[in-house]
Amino acid sequence: MIKAINIRPNLAGDHPQVHPTALIDPSAQIIGNVIIEKNVFIAPLAVIRADERGPDGSVAPITIGEEVNIQDGVIIHSHGGETVTIGSRTSVAHGVAIHGPCTVGEDCFLAMRCVLYSTILADAVWVGMNAMVMRATLDHFTYVPAGSVIRSRPDTRELRLVSAKEKQYMKEVLEATNRLRDDYMKARAAMKMDG
């Protein structure tokens, strides 16, 4: 039974499944059919909500892969019956909104305040600050510049590939967030031992 009030079932009775190595800030809200895998970091005020029933009455899952970092103020939700999947080692920066159906591949970088809606991203895609990707599929290593609006396949034709410098930045963000998660886990463990 889940005791934390910020990690709770939806109205269909689905409880979040949270791996014990995941770190979820107490101010984040994890609701319903959410699967959080190993070594995930979820920062303050994030909302991951799988509670809207599909035509068959069930709630499709939102799955957060291993070592994903969900930063402050991120919102993840989906239409009834539609899934959201975020692949391993993806960074989801402050204020990002993801509304399913969406599939985000592994090792992606979603910069601050970008928006994804009904979208498929292959592995290692970079979506820039304040960009919007809606009803589109992006190939591996696609770079979406800040402020872009991508609404269909033709909008993707002029996009370039992620550079070596950007790949290095993506790696550094992931490493920094993993260190932060580990430091918080150690601090929590120390508090439990002292208390």
C-alpha positions as CSV (number, residue, x, y, z in Angstrom):
1,M,0.0,0.0,0.0
2,I,1.3,3.5,-1.0
3,K,1.3,5.8,2.0
4,A,2.7,9.0,0.5
5,I,-0.1,11.5,-0.3
6,N,1.7,12.7,-3.4
7,I,1.8,9.2,-4.8
8,R,-1.7,7.9,-5.1
9,P,-4.2,5.9,-7.1
10,N,-6.5,7.2,-9.7
11,L,-10.3,6.9,-9.7
12,A,-10.0,3.5,-11.6
13,G,-7.9,2.2,-8.7
14,D,-4.6,2.0,-10.5
15,H,-1.7,2.6,-8.2
16,P,1.7,4.1,-9.3
17,Q,4.5,1.5,-9.5
18,V,7.7,3.2,-8.3
19,H,11.0,1.5,-8.2
20,P,12.7,1.9,-4.8
21,T,15.8,3.5,-6.4
22,A,13.7,6.4,-7.8
23,L,13.7,9.7,-6.1
24,I,10.4,11.7,-6.1
25,D,10.2,15.1,-4.4
26,P,7.4,15.3,-1.9
27,S,5.9,18.2,-3.8
28,A,5.6,16.2,-7.0
29,Q,2.3,14.5,-7.8
30,I,2.3,10.9,-9.2
31,I,-1.3,9.7,-9.9
32,G,-2.7,6.5,-11.2
33,N,-1.2,4.1,-13.8
34,V,2.3,5.5,-13.7
35,I,5.3,3.2,-14.0
36,I,8.6,4.7,-12.7
37,E,11.7,2.6,-13.4
38,K,15.1,2.4,-11.7
39,N,17.1,5.5,-10.8
40,V,14.6,8.1,-12.0
41,F,14.7,11.6,-10.5
42,I,11.5,13.6,-10.3
43,A,12.0,17.2,-9.1
44,P,9.6,19.6,-7.2
45,L,6.2,20.4,-8.5
46,A,6.2,17.8,-11.4
47,V,2.9,16.2,-12.2
48,I,2.6,12.8,-13.8
49,R,-1.1,11.9,-14.0
50,A,-2.5,8.7,-15.6
51,D,-6.1,8.9,-14.7
52,E,-8.2,9.4,-17.8
53,R,-10.2,6.3,-18.8
54,G,-10.2,5.1,-22.4
55,P,-13.2,3.7,-24.3
56,D,-12.7,0.3,-22.6
57,G,-12.9,1.9,-19.1
58,S,-9.2,1.3,-18.3
59,V,-6.4,3.8,-17.9
60,A,-3.4,3.4,-20.2
61,P,0.0,3.7,-18.5
62,I,2.6,6.5,-18.4
63,T,6.0,4.8,-18.3
64,I,9.2,6.6,-17.2
65,G,12.3,4.7,-18.2
66,E,15.5,4.1,-16.2
67,E,17.6,7.2,-15.3
68,V,15.1,9.7,-16.7
69,N,15.2,13.0,-15.0
70,I,11.9,15.0,-14.8
71,Q,12.7,18.5,-13.7
72,D,10.7,21.1,-11.8
73,G,7.2,21.9,-13.0
74,V,7.0,19.2,-15.7
75,I,3.4,18.0,-16.6
76,I,2.8,14.6,-18.2
77,H,-0.7,13.5,-19.0
78,S,-2.6,11.7,-21.8
79,H,-5.9,11.3,-23.5
80,G,-8.0,8.3,-22.2
81,G,-6.7,5.0,-23.6
82,E,-3.4,6.5,-24.9
83,T,0.1,5.8,-23.5
84,V,3.1,8.0,-22.8
85,T,6.5,6.4,-22.8
86,I,9.7,8.2,-22.0
87,G,12.9,6.2,-22.8
88,S,15.8,5.7,-20.6
89,R,18.3,8.5,-19.8
90,T,16.1,11.2,-21.2
91,S,16.2,14.7,-19.7
92,V,12.9,16.5,-19.4
93,A,13.8,20.1,-18.3
94,H,11.9,22.7,-16.3
95,G,8.3,23.4,-17.3
96,V,8.0,20.9,-20.2
97,A,4.5,19.7,-21.0
98,I,4.0,16.2,-22.6
99,H,0.5,15.2,-23.6
100,G,-0.1,11.7,-24.9
101,P,-0.2,9.8,-26.9
102,C,3.6,10.3,-27.0
103,T,6.6,8.1,-27.3
104,V,10.0,9.7,-26.4
105,G,13.0,7.6,-27.2
106,E,16.1,7.0,-25.2
107,D,18.8,9.7,-24.5
108,C,16.5,12.6,-25.6
109,F,16.8,16.1,-24.4
110,L,13.6,18.2,-23.9
111,A,14.6,21.8,-23.1
112,M,12.8,24.2,-20.9
113,R,9.1,24.9,-21.6
114,C,8.9,22.8,-24.8
115,V,5.6,21.1,-25.6
116,L,5.0,17.6,-27.0
117,Y,1.5,16.5,-28.2
118,S,0.7,13.3,-30.0
119,T,4.3,12.9,-31.0
120,I,6.9,10.2,-31.6
121,L,10.6,11.0,-31.0
122,A,13.3,8.5,-31.9
123,D,16.4,8.2,-29.7
124,A,18.7,11.1,-29.0
125,V,16.3,13.9,-30.2
126,W,16.9,17.5,-29.0
127,V,13.8,19.7,-28.7
128,G,14.8,23.3,-27.9
129,M,13.4,25.8,-25.5
130,N,9.8,26.8,-26.1
131,A,9.5,24.6,-29.2
132,M,6.3,22.7,-29.9
133,V,6.1,19.3,-31.6
134,M,2.6,18.2,-32.4
135,R,1.4,15.2,-34.4
136,A,4.9,14.6,-35.8
137,T,7.5,11.8,-35.9
138,L,11.2,12.8,-35.5
139,D,14.1,10.6,-36.6
140,H,17.2,9.7,-34.5
141,F,19.4,12.7,-33.5
142,T,17.1,15.3,-34.9
143,Y,17.7,18.8,-33.5
144,V,14.6,21.1,-33.1
145,P,15.7,24.7,-32.6
146,A,14.3,26.8,-29.8
147,G,10.9,28.3,-30.5
148,S,10.2,26.0,-33.5
149,V,6.7,24.8,-34.3
150,I,6.7,21.3,-35.8
151,R,3.2,20.1,-36.8
152,S,3.8,17.6,-39.6
153,R,6.4,15.8,-41.6
154,P,7.0,18.7,-44.0
155,D,8.0,20.9,-41.0
156,T,10.8,18.4,-40.2
157,R,12.6,18.6,-43.6
158,E,14.9,21.6,-42.7
159,L,15.9,20.2,-39.3
160,R,19.6,19.3,-38.8
161,L,21.2,16.6,-36.7
162,V,22.3,17.0,-33.1
163,S,26.0,18.2,-33.0
164,A,28.8,16.6,-31.1
165,K,28.7,19.6,-28.7
166,E,25.0,19.1,-28.1
167,K,25.5,15.4,-27.5
168,Q,28.2,16.3,-24.9
169,Y,25.8,18.7,-23.2
170,M,23.0,16.1,-23.1
171,K,25.5,13.7,-21.4
172,E,26.6,16.3,-18.9
173,V,23.0,17.2,-17.9
174,L,22.2,13.5,-17.3
175,E,25.4,13.0,-15.3
176,A,24.7,16.1,-13.1
177,T,21.1,15.0,-12.5
178,N,22.2,11.5,-11.5
179,R,24.7,12.9,-9.0
180,L,22.0,15.2,-7.6
181,R,19.6,12.2,-7.3
182,D,22.3,10.2,-5.5
183,D,23.2,13.1,-3.1
184,Y,19.5,13.4,-2.2
185,M,19.2,9.6,-1.7
186,K,22.2,9.7,0.7
187,A,20.8,12.7,2.6
188,R,17.5,10.9,3.0
189,A,19.2,7.7,4.2
190,A,21.2,9.8,6.7
191,M,18.1,11.5,8.0
192,K,16.4,8.1,8.6
193,M,19.4,6.9,10.5
194,D,19.5,10.0,12.7
195,G,15.7,10.1,13.2
